[in-house]
Amino acid sequence: MIDDGLVSILACPEDKTPMRPATAAEIRAVNQRIQAGSLKNRSGQIVTVGLREGLVRQDGRYLYPIREDIPVLLVDEAIPLA
């Protein structure tokens, strides 16, 4: 689990807004789309590895994955939530 102190200083690399930890429901929905083979990240690549946690941009449009306790804050790796 990512440290709350770290989350409080992180910002979206695209629009510089704060982020929050993804809810269990958001992670569940993303993982269902991954399992269905229908989830693409912003670069258009199909996401094949399930997530345990992520960070959601303030406006709720994108989730940035956390892999091995490291936030992947690359715009191309962001996962659209809409």
C-alpha positions as CSV (number, residue, x, y, z in Angstrom):
1,M,0.0,0.0,0.0
2,I,1.4,3.4,-1.0
3,D,2.2,5.8,1.9
4,D,-0.4,8.6,2.5
5,G,2.4,11.1,2.9
6,L,3.6,10.3,-0.6
7,V,0.2,10.5,-2.1
8,S,-0.3,14.0,-0.6
9,I,2.7,15.4,-2.5
10,L,2.1,13.6,-5.9
11,A,0.4,15.4,-8.7
12,C,-0.9,14.4,-12.1
13,P,2.0,14.8,-14.6
14,E,-0.4,16.2,-17.2
15,D,-2.5,18.8,-15.4
16,K,-0.6,19.0,-12.1
17,T,-3.8,18.4,-10.0
18,P,-3.7,16.4,-6.8
19,M,-4.4,12.6,-6.9
20,R,-6.1,10.2,-4.5
21,P,-5.9,6.5,-4.0
22,A,-8.2,4.5,-6.2
23,T,-11.2,3.0,-4.4
24,A,-11.7,-0.8,-4.3
25,A,-14.7,-0.3,-6.7
26,E,-12.5,1.6,-9.2
27,I,-9.8,-1.1,-9.1
28,R,-12.4,-3.8,-9.5
29,A,-13.9,-2.1,-12.5
30,V,-10.5,-1.6,-14.1
31,N,-9.5,-5.3,-13.5
32,Q,-12.8,-6.5,-15.0
33,R,-12.0,-4.5,-18.2
34,I,-8.4,-5.9,-18.2
35,Q,-9.8,-9.5,-17.9
36,A,-12.2,-8.8,-20.8
37,G,-9.3,-7.6,-22.9
38,S,-11.0,-4.3,-23.6
39,L,-8.8,-1.9,-21.6
40,K,-6.3,0.4,-23.4
41,N,-4.1,3.0,-21.8
42,R,-3.7,6.4,-23.2
43,S,-1.0,5.3,-25.6
44,G,-3.5,2.8,-27.1
45,Q,-1.8,-0.3,-25.7
46,I,-3.9,-3.1,-24.3
47,V,-3.4,-3.4,-20.5
48,T,-2.9,-7.1,-19.7
49,V,-1.7,-7.0,-16.0
50,G,-4.2,-6.6,-13.3
51,L,-3.9,-3.9,-10.6
52,R,-3.9,-3.9,-6.8
53,E,-3.8,-0.2,-6.5
54,G,-3.7,3.1,-8.4
55,L,-3.9,6.8,-8.2
56,V,-6.8,8.7,-9.6
57,R,-6.5,12.3,-11.0
58,Q,-8.6,14.9,-9.2
59,D,-11.2,15.1,-12.0
60,G,-11.6,11.3,-12.0
61,R,-10.8,10.9,-15.6
62,Y,-7.6,8.8,-15.4
63,L,-6.1,6.2,-13.1
64,Y,-2.3,5.9,-12.9
65,P,-1.2,2.4,-12.0
66,I,0.9,1.5,-9.0
67,R,3.2,-1.4,-9.7
68,E,5.3,-3.0,-7.1
69,D,4.6,-0.1,-4.7
70,I,5.8,2.4,-7.3
71,P,3.4,4.9,-8.9
72,V,3.7,4.9,-12.7
73,L,3.2,8.6,-13.4
74,L,3.6,8.6,-17.2
75,V,0.8,10.2,-19.2
76,D,0.9,7.3,-21.7
77,E,0.4,4.7,-19.0
78,A,-2.7,6.4,-17.6
79,I,-5.9,4.4,-17.7
80,P,-9.1,6.1,-18.8
81,L,-11.9,5.6,-16.3
82,A,-14.8,6.8,-18.4
